[in-house]
């Protein structure tokens, strides 16, 4: 079983326009509205891969009900903890002219200490029997800085591997809990390490506690530094479209590969193919099956000379 956690669940609104230009009005060509947030998007891709993920997190108010009902309609199992505040909405404006996307993220509801404590207790029960737990996205106001560290330790106590996809202070605070995989992009790597070289930055985050770092570089693919080796995986060709769901598709592939105990080169091949397959789709959490089928046989994975990093004797996927 794979559990995905979305602490700041959202109702995602996507507007497609012909050409996005600042300081002018636009006619919306197509509008999409559905449950979102990074962990929820990961769960949708996992369902595409044939898994039956369980989605947990915090949701509240009328928007929270819409999130819950939307996931149930999609056939995805939910196990949310209710909060008093109304869940957030996000708005993504996608330009058909060049595929660029502009995203507006709401802050989310203020979560009380009692609501957080209730979620931690609920989560401890929800991850029992899980093989992999995915922790994705921002945290809503009111949560402690070490929220993800608390959840990583609780999952590890139940024997589950953890995949963390967050940034900034939330990422830094979670490292000491030893997440099995983190998936920053190049900008997030540089932000938390102050290093522009992705391989050296990944090695630094391993030194701080992450066991494996999978760094995304947009159309250039992925770079991974693991306890057993380092690899670079690249798509066979660039694709145009909406890149906002590519990272979530990548995380879904990593979680699926960890659950299957696949080797890292195979996990990275799937991750690049799924990421690319998300780009032609208008909404995050969707993938183009034809692109995925073609790319998964064409992704190139090259082994890199591993940087120096700390000794890691923990038995994890090779």
Backbone as a ProteinNet text record, in pm:
[ID]
protein_1_A
[PRIMARY]
XXXXXXXXXXXXXXXXXXXXXXXXXXXXXXXXXXXXXXXXXXXXXXXXXXXXXXXXXXXXXXXXXXXXXXXXXXXXXXXXXXXXXXXXXXXXXXXXXXXXXXXXXXXXXXXXXXXXXXXXXXXXXXXXXXXXXXXXXXXXXXXXXXXXXXXXXXXXXXXXXXXXXXXXXXXXXXXXXXXXXXXXXXXXXXXXXXXXXXXXXXXXXXXXXXXXXXXXXXXXXXXXXXXXXXXXXXXXXXXXXXXXXXXXXXXXXXXXXXXXXXXXXXXXXXXXXXXXXXXXXXXXXXXXXXXXXXXXXXXXXXXXXXXXXXXXXXXXXX
[TERTIARY]
84.3	0	87.8	48.7	116.8	21.4	68.2	-9.2	51.3	-32	15.9	-44	38.5	-0.7	-1.3	-114.3	-126.6	-176.1	-83	-120.1	-194.2	-174.3	-236.7	-318.3	-418.9	-501.3	-567.6	-598.5	-651.9	-756.4	-836.9	-919.8	-844.8	-796.6	-716.2	-805.2	-788	-858.4	-755.3	-777.2	-685.8	-760.6	-706	-763.7	-666.8	-717.2	-638.3	-675.3	-571.4	-592	-506.3	-539.7	-465.3	-321.2	-304.7	-171.5	-173.1	-94.4	-94.5	-5.5	-67.1	5.6	-28.1	69.8	42.4	-34.2	-107.4	-176.7	-279.8	-349.3	-457.3	-559.8	-677.6	-782	-765	-817.7	-805.5	-939.4	-962.9	-1079.6	-1034.4	-1101.3	-1067.3	-1128.4	-1043.4	-1088.8	-1146.3	-1077.4	-1121.2	-1091.1	-1182.5	-1162.7	-1175.1	-1081.8	-1085.5	-1088.9	-1159	-1167	-1175.7	-1080	-1082.7	-990	-1001.7	-919.1	-772.3	-691.4	-549.6	-464.3	-342	-238.2	-142.5	-14.9	86	64.6	33.8	12.8	-108.3	-211.4	-331	-297.6	-218.4	-176.5	-92.6	-6.3	73.1	-18.8	-121.9	-215.2	-286.2	-321.5	-387.8	-295.8	-168.1	-74.7	-51.2	-44.4	-30.8	-148.9	-268.8	-386.3	-372	-318.8	-292.7	-197.5	-101.3	-3.3	-58	-180.8	-242.5	-242	-193.7	-195.2	-331.1	-355.1	-475	-429.5	-381.3	-326.2	-434.1	-389	-475.4	-427.2	-518.5	-485.5	-526.6	-431.5	-464.4	-409.5	-448.1	-406.2	-509.6	-506.3	-596.3	-687.2	-814.7	-910.3	-1027	-1078.3	-1187.9	-1275.4	-1392.7	-1485.3	-1550.3	-1625.3	-1691.2	-1592.6	-1476	-1377.2	-1324.2	-1307.5	-1263.6	-1362.2	-1491.1	-1593.2	-1584.1	-1558.3	-1545.2	-1423.3	-1314.8	-1194.2	-1224.2	-1285.6	-1317.5	-1411.4	-1517.8	-1615.5	-1554.8	-1466.7	-1403.6	-1315.5	-1242.8	-1156.8	-1239.7	-1346.6	-1432.3	-1492.2	-1531.7	-1587.3	-1483.2	-1356.8	-1248.8	-1205.2	-1264.9	-1231.9	-1105.5	-1062.6	-941.7	-981.1	-922.3	-954.8	-901.1	-982.6	-943.9	-951.1	-867.8	-866.4	-822.6	-897.9	-863.7	-903.6	-834.1	-873.1	-928.5	-1046.5	-1112.7	-1051	-1042.1	-1002.7	-1114.7	-1115.7	-1224.9	-1217.5	-1095.4	-1078.9	-1109.5	-1139.1	-1169.5	-1040	-1035.5	-917.3	-893.5	-772.2	-732.3	-774.2	-761	-776.8	-648.4	-616	-505.3	-559.6	-497	-535.8	-411	-419.5	-311.8	-362.3	-291.2	-326.3	-223.7	-272.2	-185.1	-201.8	-91.1	-92.1	-79	-175.9	-166.8	-58.6	-22.6	75.7	211.9	257.8	391.6	394.6	278.5	273.5	314	353	391.9	272.2	300.4	194.6	228.9	130.7	144	51.8	107.5	33.9	16.2	-106.1	-137.4	-179.4	-100.4	-126.5	-180.2	-299	-352.4	-274.7	-278.7	-197.9	-251.6	-381.2	-440.5	-494.7	-574.5	-635.8	-535.7	-563.1	-482.8	-517.2	-416.1	-436.9	-399.7	-489	-462.7	-374.5	-317	-234.2	-315.2	-442	-526.5	-555.6	-577.6	-603.1	-478.8	-362	-238.4	-216.2	-239.2	-223.6	-319.5	-440.6	-537.7	-490.5	-431.5	-383.1	-266.6	-174	-58.4	-104.2	-202.7	-255.3	-324.1	-401	-469.5	-368.1	-266.1	-163	-88.5	-57.3	14.2	-62.1	-193.9	-275.7	-285.5	-291.5	-311	-192.4	-71	47.4	84	9.8	37.8	10.8	108	94.2	134.4	169.6	213	356.2	384.9	522.7	595.2	520.7	578.4	481.8	536	457.1	516.1	431.3	472.2	422.9	513.2	481.3	513.5	410.3	430.7	368.7	438.8	381	411.3	346.9	364.1	284.7	312.5	234.5	148.5	27.5	-59.4	-13.2	-60.1	-23.8	-62.6	21.8	-6.5	69.1	119.3	191.5	333.5	389.8	527.2	625.1	741.9	841.9	884.9	884.9	930.6	816.7	706.5	590.4	627.7	701.4	738.7	834.9	923.2	1013.9	935.5	831.7	746.4	682.2	632.6	564	661.3	780.7	882.2	920.2	940.9	977.5	864.3	741.4	628.1	615.3	639.7	633.8	746.2	865.2	978.8	954.1	888.4	856.5	765.5	687.3	598.6	663.5	791.3	863	840.3	783.4	755.3	869.5	898.5	990.8	919.5	995.3	935	994.7	906.7	946.7	895.9	986.1	951.6	971.7	868.1	875.8	824.9	916.7	884.5	1006.7	1005	1114.3	1138.4	1243.7	1271.4	1292.2	1239.1	1258	1195.7	1083.1	1019.1	1109.9	1179.5	1273.6	1393.1	1450.1	1567.3	1537.5	1421.6	1386.1	1359.4	1318.8	1284.3	1405.9	1519	1634.4	1686.4	1683.1	1738.1	1659.3	1536.2	1456.8	1494.4	1581.6	1629.4	1530	1468.4	1378.4	1454.2	1386.2	1452.8	1482.7	1391.5	1411.8	1358.7	1433.6	1379.9	1389.7	1296	1293.4	1285	1394.3	1393.7	1419.8	1384.5	1429.5	1558.6	1614.7	1744.4	1739.2	1630.8	1619.3	1607.7	1532.5	1516.6	1647.3	1722.9	1854.7	1944.9	1951	2036.8	1991.3	1858.3	1804.8	1847.8	1841.4	1868.1	2015.3	2097.1	2239.3	2331.2	2282.6	2368.2	2467.9	2445.9	2538.1	2466.9	2530.6	2469.3	2496	2592.1	2620.4	2525.8	2436	2333.8	2388.8	2497.1	2552.4	2613.2	2688.3	2747.1	2638.6	2534.3	2424.5	2351.2	2330.7	2265.6	2349.3	2480.8	2568.7	2560	2545.7	2532.7	2403.9	2293.8	2168.3	2171.7	2247.5	2267.8	2346.7	2445.2	2522.6	2434.8	2333.2	2243.7	2136.3	2121	2025.6	1946.2	1928.3	1852.2	1931.4	1866.2	1938.1	1959.2	1858.5	1869.4	1813.2	1880.6	1834.2	1810.6	1688	1654.7	1621.9	1710.4	1694.5	1643	1534.8	1477.5	1534.9	1556.4	1611.3	1522.2	1390.7	1296.6	1314.6	1323.4	1334.5	1464.5	1562.9	1689.8	1685.7	1574	1560.3	1592.9	1655.4	1678.9	1824.2	1867.2	1998.4	1975.3	2025.9	2002.2	2133.9	2143.1	2256.3	2200	2240	2185.3	2297.8	2266	2371.8	2456.8	2404.8	2476.8	2526.1	2501.9	2548	2480.8	2523.2	2466.1	2438.1	2325.2	2283.6	2222.9	2226.8	2155.7	2062.6	1936.7	1837.4	1777.9	1772	1725.5	1621.2	1519.3	1418	1477.2	1419.5	1474.4	1449.5	1351.3	1318.2	1238.5	1242.4	1162.4	1016.7	928.6	786.5	736.1	639.7	578.3	444.6	405.4	279	283.6	211.4	197.4	287.2	395.4	490.1	451.7	338.3	310.8	290.9	248.8	227.3	343.4	452	563.4	631.2	650.4	715.9	635.2	503.3	418.4	419.1	422.8	432.3	564.7	670.8	802.3	798	737.5	728.5	647.4	539.6	459.1	542.7	625.4	711.1	811.8	867.7	962.7	894.1	775.6	702.8	668	623.3	588.6	711	824.8	947.2	996.8	988.1	1028.3	940	808.8	716.8	750.3	800	835.4	979.7	1052.6	1194.2	1275.4	1243.9	1314.5	1451.8	1540.8	1672.9	1660.5	1753.3	1742.7	1745.9	1827.8	1819.2	1680.4	1613.3	1477.7	1377.5	1393.3	1304.8	1318.8	1442.2	1465.7	1412.2	1424.6	1369.9	1218.3	1151.3	1006.7	972	1052.6	1024.1	1034.2	1135.6	1149.6	1036.2	1001.6	893.8	760.5	730	603.1	601.7	714.9	722.6	695.2	757.6	736.6	591.6	531.7	393.9	293.8	334.7	245.6	241.8	346.3	359.1	248.7	208.4	102.9	-35.7	-52	-184	-214.4	-340.1	-380.1	-376.7	-406.6	-417.3	-314.3	-259.1	-165.7	-236.9	-163.7	-222.2	-264.9	-251.9	-284.2	-155.7	-156.5	-45.3	-99.7	-21.7	-56	-2.4	-91.7	-51.8	37.3	11.8	91.8	234.7	250.7	384.6	458.6	392	454.1	500.2	414.7	448.6	570.5	579.9	692.6	821	811.5	931.4	996.2	918.1	976.5	1075.9	1073.8	1170.5	1284.4	1276	1374.5	1454.5	1417.8	1491.4	1632.4	1729.2	1868.9	1910	1970.2	2018.5	2168.1	2246.1	2392.2	2440.3	2533.3	2590.1	2693.4	2692.2	2785.5	2886.7	3001	3097.7	3039	3021.2	2955.8	3043.4	2984.1	3059.9	3086.5	3178.8	3204.6	3086.3	3043.3	2933.9	2947.9	2867.5	2877.4	2849	2904.7	2876.5	2729.4	2665.5	2524.6	2510.7	2489.2	2480.9	2338.3	2240.2	2099.5	2064.1	1992.5	1951.6	1829.6	1845.7	1739.8	1740.1	1643.4	1641.3	1771.8	1820.9	1949	1932.1
-119.2	0	124.1	221.7	351.5	456.5	533.5	642.4	774.4	865.3	999.5	1100.5	1195.4	1296.2	1433.4	1502.2	1640.3	1724.6	1788	1866.9	1994.8	2041.2	2165.5	2137	2050.1	2012	2134.4	2123.6	2239.6	2196.9	2291.9	2276.6	2348.3	2270.6	2327.3	2375	2499.9	2558.2	2585.9	2531.5	2553.4	2623.3	2733.9	2808.9	2804.1	2767.5	2771.6	2897.2	2972.9	3093.1	3082.2	3161.3	3153.4	3199.6	3311.6	3370.8	3455.4	3417	3487.1	3611.1	3727.1	3853.1	3934.7	3998.4	4078.3	4205.2	4253.4	4382.2	4390.1	4280.7	4282.4	4176.8	4182.3	4083.5	3963.3	3848.8	3724.7	3653.2	3585.5	3498	3355.8	3294.5	3157.4	3062.2	2980.7	2887	2759.7	2708.2	2586.7	2604.2	2559.6	2565.8	2425.6	2392.7	2265.8	2297.2	2217.1	2235.6	2098.6	2069.1	1939.7	1940	1835.4	1821.7	1819.1	1891.6	1898.7	1916.6	1957.9	1951.4	1841.6	1855.7	1768.8	1620.9	1588.6	1448.3	1388.5	1468.5	1422.4	1398	1487	1465.3	1337.7	1313.2	1190	1068.3	1074.7	962.1	934.8	1038.5	1019.2	943.4	979.5	911.1	767.8	747.4	611	524.8	583	508.8	472.9	563.5	534.4	415.9	404.2	296.1	164	165.9	43.4	25.2	123.6	116.6	161.8	132.6	180.6	263.2	384	464.7	513	545.2	609	751.8	846.6	988.2	1035.4	1092.3	1152	1293.9	1367.2	1505.8	1586.1	1715.8	1807.4	1875.9	1879.1	1946.1	1997.5	2113.2	2169.5	2264.4	2291.9	2388.1	2338.8	2426.6	2388.4	2340.2	2404.8	2360.8	2222.7	2196.3	2064.2	1955.2	1984.7	1888.1	1862.5	1966.3	1949.1	1864.4	1882.6	1801.9	1655.3	1630.3	1493.2	1427.1	1496.8	1439.6	1415.1	1505.3	1487.4	1364.7	1338.8	1220.3	1092.5	1095.6	977.3	948	1051.5	1032.8	974.5	1006.2	954.2	814.6	760.7	626.4	616.9	729	730.3	731.6	639.9	627.2	746.8	799.9	916.4	886.2	957	942.5	1075.2	1179.9	1313.8	1335.7	1429.8	1481.4	1621.6	1647.3	1775.9	1885.4	2004.5	2123.8	2226	2323.9	2421.1	2517.5	2554.1	2651.3	2592.5	2681.1	2638.4	2608.5	2494.2	2458.2	2559.5	2563.7	2664.5	2627.5	2725.2	2705.7	2751.7	2687.8	2733.8	2762.8	2857.1	2891.4	2882.1	2800.6	2788.7	2838.7	2933.6	2986.8	2934	2857.2	2793.4	2861.6	2901.2	2964.4	2858	2850.3	2754.4	2792.3	2918.1	2965.2	2901.4	2898.3	2845.2	2740.2	2707.9	2605.6	2653.3	2779.2	2829.9	2833	2812.8	2814.6	2914.6	2991	3083.2	3034	3013.9	2949.7	3047.2	3052.1	3132	3035.5	3027.3	2933.6	3005.8	2966.7	3020.9	2966.6	3035.3	2994.2	2873.2	2848.7	2739	2786.6	2702.1	2741.6	2739.4	2819.9	2816.8	2690.7	2607.8	2480.5	2497.8	2457.3	2471.4	2357.2	2375.5	2271	2144.2	2160.3	2042.9	1968.4	2042.2	1978.4	1903.8	1964.1	1896.9	1769.9	1776	1657.2	1546.7	1584.3	1485.1	1420.7	1501.2	1443.5	1348.3	1385.2	1298.8	1162.4	1161.7	1034.8	955.6	1024.3	959.7	902.5	978.8	938.7	813.8	807.6	690.9	562.5	569.8	451.9	430.1	537.5	526.6	462.9	480.9	429.1	287.6	229.6	90.7	-0.6	-78.6	-166	-103.2	25.8	91.6	51.5	36.5	10.8	141.3	241	370.7	480	587.4	705.4	824.6	894.8	1013	1136.8	1229.1	1353.5	1468.4	1538.4	1634.9	1770.5	1874.2	2007	2094.7	2209.8	2307.5	2265.2	2332.6	2310	2433.8	2416.7	2531.4	2609.1	2730.4	2809.7	2738.7	2752.2	2694.4	2567.3	2497.8	2373.9	2402.8	2316.3	2336.9	2318.7	2378.8	2371.2	2227.7	2145.1	2006.7	1909.7	1960	1874.3	1752.5	1774.1	1660.7	1566.3	1618.8	1532.3	1438.5	1491.2	1409.3	1296.6	1327.4	1227.4	1125.7	1168.7	1075.9	974	1020.9	928.2	830.2	877.6	788.9	682.1	718.9	620.2	518.3	566.2	475.3	374.8	419.7	328.2	215	238.9	135.5	57.8	86	12.5	61.6	181	234	322.3	315.4	407.7	541	649.8	782.8	856.8	926.4	1012.8	1152.2	1248.6	1385.1	1480	1557.5	1657.7	1790	1866.6	1999	2086.8	2207.5	2300.2	2390.8	2469.8	2573.1	2521.2	2596.7	2562.5	2428	2393.9	2264.4	2149.8	2162.7	2060.6	2052.8	2166.7	2169.3	2104.4	2136.9	2083.1	1933.2	1881.4	1738.9	1650.3	1704.9	1622.9	1541.1	1598.7	1527.3	1401.1	1390.1	1269.1	1156.1	1183.2	1079.4	1029.7	1116.7	1067.7	977.3	874.5	782	846	929.4	999.4	1140.6	1237.3	1371.6	1406.5	1490	1523.8	1675.4	1745.4	1889.4	1914.5	2034.5	2075.3	2155.6	2199.3	2266.9	2393.5	2471.2	2594.3	2564.9	2461.4	2424.4	2371.6	2297.1	2250.1	2368.2	2463.6	2579.7	2661	2670.6	2749.8	2694.8	2563	2505.9	2476	2474.1	2443.8	2560.9	2657.5	2765.2	2721.3	2603.7	2547	2533.9	2582.6	2578	2447.5	2369.5	2241.4	2135.3	2078	1988	1861.2	1804.9	1683.4	1712.2	1820.8	1857.7	1895.4	1964.4	2001.1	1877.1	1779.8	1655.6	1582.6	1580.8	1516.7	1586.7	1718.9	1793.9	1757.5	1741.5	1705.5	1561.9	1475.5	1341.2	1350.4	1436.8	1454.9	1502.9	1583.4	1635.6	1536.6	1425.3	1325.2	1251.3	1308.3	1238.3	1118.3	1005	886.9	890.9	936.5	949.3	1084.5	1148.8	1276.3	1258.6	1283	1282.2	1426.2	1488.2	1629.6	1642.3	1718	1737.3	1863.2	1853.8	1966.4	1998.4	1989.5	2023.9	1936.9	1997.5	1920.1	1841.3	1870.7	1796.9	1667.9	1638.9	1510.5	1513.3	1405.8	1386.5	1351.2	1385.9	1344.8	1286.4	1166.1	1098.8	1061.5	1087.4	1044.6	955.7	828.8	728.6	666.4	582.2	515.1	420.9	375.9	276	328.1	453.2	505.8	636.2	693.4	819.2	803.9	860.6	846.8	977.5	991.4	1098.4	1033.6	1075.4	1020.6	1135.2	1119.3	1228.2	1177.4	1260.6	1222	1224.4	1149.8	1146.1	1273.6	1351.8	1474.8	1566.4	1698.3	1790.9	1788.8	1822.9	1832.2	1969.1	2023.1	2149.1	2121.5	2211.3	2194.3	2255.7	2195.6	2245.7	2163.9	2222.2	2144.6	2128.4	2184.6	2190.2	2052.6	1952.6	1820.4	1725.1	1769.5	1678.9	1629.8	1719.3	1679.6	1577.4	1593.9	1498.6	1362.2	1361.8	1235.4	1166.9	1244.7	1190.9	1124	1190.4	1134.7	1005.7	1002.3	880.1	764.1	789.6	684.2	636.2	729.3	690.7	603.7	645.4	567.8	429.5	422.4	293.7	203.5	259.9	181.7	133.5	219.1	177.4	64	74.3	-30.5	-164.2	-158.9	-280.6	-323.5	-245.2	-270.7	-275.9	-187.2	-180.9	-116.7	-142	-79.5	66.9	150.2	292.9	331.3	270	307.2	284.2	176.9	150	250.3	286.2	386	519.6	558.4	687.1	686.9	575.5	566.5	589.2	523.6	541.4	684.4	740.7	876	979.7	968.4	1062.8	1044.5	919.6	894.3	948	925.9	974.5	1126.5	1185.7	1331.9	1392.5	1335.6	1385.9	1368	1255.7	1227.1	1319.7	1386.8	1481.7	1616.5	1650.2	1783.2	1814.6	1721.1	1755.8	1772.1	1739.9	1739.8	1875.5	1914	2045.9	2055.5	1944.5	1947.2	1855.5	1898.9	1815.2	1690.1	1578.8	1451.3	1366.2	1420	1344.3	1313	1203.3	1170.5	1124.4	1148.1	1103.9	961.7	864.4	723.8	692.2	754.3	724.2	775.5	895.6	949.3	862.4	823.2	738	606	542.9	414.5	425.2	535.6	552.8	589.6	686.2	737.2	635	549.6	459	362.5	346.9	261.9	341.9	475.7	559.9	648.7	652.2	733.9	678.3	765.9	725.9	748	646.2	655.1	628.2	725	713.1	716.9	628.6	629.1	739.5	806.9	916	872.4	937.3	913.9	969.3	886.7	935.8	1034	1142.1	1235.5	1173.4	1229.5	1181.3	1215.4	1119.3	1145.4	1052.4	1071.2	995.5	848.2	764.7	621.6	596.9	510	477.4	326.6	262.8	117.6	68.6	159.9	120.2	40.5	-71	-152.7	-88.5	-42.8	24.4	-24.6	16.8	-28.4	3	-91.3	-75.3	8.1
0	0	0	-79.4	-82.2	-26.8	68.9	128.1	81.9	34.2	0.2	98.3	138.4	237.9	172.8	185.3	137.5	254.1	322.3	439.7	401.3	278.8	234.1	107.6	121.1	6.4	-54.7	-183.8	-255.4	-356.3	-394.5	-512.6	-624.6	-721.6	-829.4	-943.6	-979.7	-1093.5	-1202.7	-1321.5	-1433.7	-1546.1	-1590.7	-1702.8	-1820.1	-1936.4	-2059.2	-2137.4	-2176.2	-2256.5	-2382.6	-2483.3	-2608.7	-2590.8	-2520.6	-2504.6	-2378.6	-2279.6	-2151.2	-2159.5	-2137.6	-2142.3	-2017.9	-1956.6	-1836.6	-1868.8	-1769.2	-1775	-1887.6	-1913.2	-2012.2	-1974.5	-2036.7	-2008.8	-2101.1	-2056.3	-2131.9	-2137.7	-2246	-2256.8	-2224	-2126.7	-2088.6	-2190.7	-2253.1	-2355.4	-2294.6	-2192.9	-2124	-1976.5	-1890.6	-1745.4	-1685.7	-1594.9	-1522.7	-1373.6	-1297.7	-1152.3	-1086.1	-998.1	-930.2	-809.4	-728.3	-608.4	-645.7	-569.9	-599.7	-476.1	-498.9	-397.8	-442.2	-411.4	-471	-438.7	-313.7	-278.9	-348.4	-367.6	-439.2	-586.1	-646.6	-784.6	-797.9	-700.6	-699.7	-696.1	-612.7	-601.4	-733.6	-806.9	-936.4	-1032.7	-1033.8	-1123.3	-1076.3	-946.2	-894.4	-937	-935.6	-982.3	-1129.6	-1209.7	-1350.8	-1365	-1274	-1278.9	-1225.5	-1175.7	-1127.4	-977.7	-904.2	-758	-704.1	-577.8	-507.7	-388.4	-412.2	-303.3	-207.9	-87.3	11.6	30.2	18.4	31.7	170.5	243.3	372.1	376.3	478.7	490.4	567	549.3	618	516.9	546.1	456.2	539	501.9	580.1	502.6	558.4	500.7	373	305.8	179.7	73.4	65.9	-32.7	2.1	130.9	173.6	134.1	145.9	103.3	-47.2	-124.8	-268.5	-302.8	-229.4	-250	-221.3	-107.5	-67.3	-167.2	-204.1	-297.3	-435	-478.8	-608.8	-614.6	-506.3	-502.6	-496.9	-419.4	-413.8	-550.6	-622.7	-756.8	-851.8	-827.8	-911.1	-870.4	-765.4	-721.2	-638.1	-579.6	-497.3	-349.9	-274.5	-132.5	-53.9	34.7	113.7	262.6	337.8	483.1	545	512.7	559.4	705.1	767.5	898.3	876.4	931.6	909.8	995.8	938.8	1012.9	1000.2	1090.1	1090.5	972.8	933.2	825.1	688.5	594.3	457.8	382.7	315	236.8	125.5	77.9	-20.1	-162.4	-248.9	-392.5	-460.3	-570.4	-653.7	-793.4	-860.6	-997	-1085.4	-1190.3	-1288.1	-1422.9	-1480.3	-1612.1	-1711.6	-1809	-1907.5	-2042.9	-2101.7	-2233.9	-2341.3	-2430.9	-2540.6	-2641.4	-2643.7	-2741	-2717.9	-2591.7	-2564.6	-2454.8	-2397.2	-2293.3	-2155.8	-2143.2	-2011.9	-1918	-1788	-1687.8	-1578.3	-1535.2	-1422.9	-1312	-1192.2	-1083.3	-967.1	-912.3	-794.9	-684.1	-577.2	-468.6	-345.5	-300.4	-176.2	-57.1	58	173.2	246.5	241.4	317.6	451.3	518	644.9	760.6	861.2	983.6	1061.5	1088.9	1158.4	1306.1	1395.5	1538.1	1587.7	1706.4	1766.2	1790.1	1830.1	1854.7	1724.3	1615.8	1485.9	1437.3	1457.8	1417.8	1499.5	1629	1713.4	1671.3	1634.5	1588.5	1458.8	1370.8	1245.6	1270.4	1356	1382.8	1434.5	1523.5	1575.3	1463.8	1381.5	1269.5	1169.9	1140.5	1044.6	1091.1	1219.8	1272.7	1245.8	1253.4	1222.8	1072.2	994.9	849.9	779.3	832.5	763.7	807.1	898.8	937	818	781.8	666.9	535.6	535.9	412.2	378.4	250.1	207.9	179.2	128.2	94.9	137	192.6	226.9	152.8	79.1	3.5	77.3	104.7	175	81	35	-73.1	-44.3	-88.8	-94.1	25.6	25.2	131.7	254.8	365.3	486.9	513.1	563.8	590.1	712.9	729	847.5	976.2	1076.6	1207.2	1237	1134.7	1159.3	1207.2	1292.2	1337.1	1221.9	1233.5	1127.6	1102.2	1207.2	1192.3	1161.2	1104.6	1079	995.3	887.4	802.7	874.3	956.5	1031.9	1123.8	1187.5	1273.9	1194.2	1075.5	993.8	934.9	899.9	848.4	955.6	1077.5	1185.3	1214.2	1213	1240.9	1132.9	1006.5	898.3	912.1	945.9	962.1	1074.6	1179.8	1290.6	1245.7	1141.2	1087.6	972.6	945.4	842.3	701.6	684.9	551.2	503.3	373.5	310.9	288.5	291	276.4	157.5	83.6	-27.5	5.7	12.6	51.6	-65.6	-96.3	-202.3	-148.1	-92.1	-41.3	-59.9	-6.3	-33.2	86.4	76.5	174.9	315.4	411.9	552.5	587.9	525.5	553.8	514	400.9	357.8	451.8	483	571.3	705.3	763.9	895.2	891	774.9	764.6	746.5	705.3	670.6	788.3	907.5	1022.5	1057	1004.4	1028.4	933.7	835.3	746.5	644.4	563.4	458.4	361.9	312.2	221.2	87	37.9	-88.7	-75.1	-126.4	-142.8	-290.7	-338.4	-481.3	-502.5	-478.1	-506.8	-655	-702.2	-834.6	-819.3	-931.4	-926.5	-840.9	-853.7	-776.2	-626.9	-591.7	-450.5	-392.9	-472.8	-428.4	-394.8	-486.4	-464.7	-344.5	-325.4	-214	-79.1	-62	70.2	94.3	-12.1	5.8	-26.5	-107.2	-152.1	-257.4	-316.8	-415.2	-549.2	-656	-788.4	-862.5	-816.4	-881.1	-825.1	-909	-855.1	-791.3	-845.2	-787	-650.2	-639.4	-510.8	-410.3	-456.8	-367.2	-317.9	-406.4	-365.5	-261.1	-280.8	-182.5	-47.1	-49.9	75.8	148.8	74.9	140.3	192.8	128.1	183.4	313.3	315.3	436.9	552.3	519.9	623.9	667.3	594.7	642.9	537.8	418.7	314.7	265.1	247.5	199.6	49.4	-23.7	-169.2	-210	-303.4	-357.9	-507.6	-551.3	-693.5	-730.5	-806	-840.7	-982.8	-999	-1132.2	-1195.6	-1326.4	-1402.5	-1520.5	-1501.1	-1605.8	-1729.3	-1846.4	-1970.8	-1982.6	-1895.2	-1899.6	-1819.7	-1753.9	-1687.1	-1539.2	-1490.8	-1347.9	-1321.1	-1200.7	-1151.1	-1012.4	-987.5	-859.8	-793.5	-664.7	-583.5	-474	-471.7	-381.8	-299.7	-201.5	-126.8	-211.3	-325.2	-405.1	-539.4	-573.1	-700.4	-736.1	-847.5	-897.3	-1045.4	-1089	-1228.7	-1279.4	-1411.2	-1479.4	-1580.9	-1581.9	-1675.2	-1754.4	-1887.4	-1973.9	-2071.9	-2101	-2200	-2341	-2433.4	-2569.4	-2648.3	-2607.8	-2680	-2589.4	-2611.5	-2530.6	-2573.4	-2480.7	-2509.5	-2465.7	-2536.4	-2497	-2430.1	-2343.7	-2273.7	-2135.7	-2041.7	-1905.3	-1812.3	-1760.2	-1679.7	-1533.4	-1490.5	-1346.5	-1283.4	-1359.7	-1301.4	-1316.9	-1381.9	-1409.8	-1281.9	-1186.3	-1062	-984	-981.8	-910.7	-979.5	-1112.6	-1185.4	-1155.2	-1145.6	-1109.9	-973.1	-876	-740.9	-740.8	-818.8	-827.6	-879.7	-981.7	-1035.5	-931.5	-854.5	-749.5	-645.1	-600.1	-499.3	-551.6	-676.1	-735.6	-744.5	-784.6	-794.6	-659.2	-557.7	-423.5	-372.7	-398.3	-354.3	-420	-544.4	-617.3	-591	-510.6	-483.2	-612.4	-704.9	-832.4	-813.3	-908.9	-907.6	-948.5	-901.4	-926.3	-1074.2	-1158.6	-1300.8	-1359.4	-1317.6	-1367.5	-1311.9	-1184.6	-1125.1	-1197.8	-1226.6	-1292.2	-1435.2	-1503.1	-1639.8	-1637.7	-1544.5	-1532.3	-1491	-1401.8	-1352	-1463.2	-1548.6	-1658.7	-1758.4	-1788.9	-1885	-1834.8	-1707.7	-1652.8	-1643.7	-1606.5	-1600.2	-1736.7	-1838.9	-1974.6	-2017.3	-1978.1	-2017.1	-1950	-1842.3	-1775.9	-1847.1	-1920.5	-1980	-2081.6	-2169.3	-2265.5	-2203.9	-2076.5	-2013.7	-1950.6	-1955.8	-1906.2	-1754.5	-1684.5	-1538.9	-1475	-1360.6	-1285.6	-1237.1	-1235.1	-1194.9	-1312.1	-1433.2	-1553.8	-1629.8	-1704.8	-1792.1	-1926.4	-2030.8	-2165.4	-2181.2	-2190.7	-2192.8	-2312.3	-2427.4	-2546	-2531.5	-2472.5	-2449.2	-2348.4	-2243	-2141.3	-2201.7	-2280.7	-2340.1	-2431.1	-2505.7	-2598	-2525.3	-2431.3	-2366.2	-2272.7	-2210	-2109.5	-2171.9	-2303.6	-2372.3	-2434.7	-2426.4	-2493.5	-2398.8	-2272.4	-2176.4	-2158.9	-2160.5	-2142.9	-1996.9	-1937.5	-1800.2	-1800.3	-1753.5	-1749.5	-1605	-1572.5	-1438.3	-1427.6	-1313.6	-1286.7	-1182.4	-1184	-1076.7	-948.4	-845	-722.7	-647.8	-595.7	-512.2	-377	-305.4	-169.5	-81.3	-2.1	92.3	210.2	306.8	431.4	408.9	495.7	491.8	524.1	446.9	469.6	462	575.8	581	590.1	582.9	588	464	481.8	368.7	303.6	179.7	106.5	-37.2	-119.9	-258.8	-329.1	-409	-478.5	-604.5
[MASK]
++++++++++++++++++++++++++++++++++++++++++++++++++++++++++++++++++++++++++++++++++++++++++++++++++++++++++++++++++++++++++++++++++++++++++++++++++++++++++++++++++++++++++++++++++++++++++++++++++++++++++++++++++++++++++++++++++++++++++++++++++++++++++++++++++++++++++++++++++++++++++++++++++++++++++++++++++++++++++++++

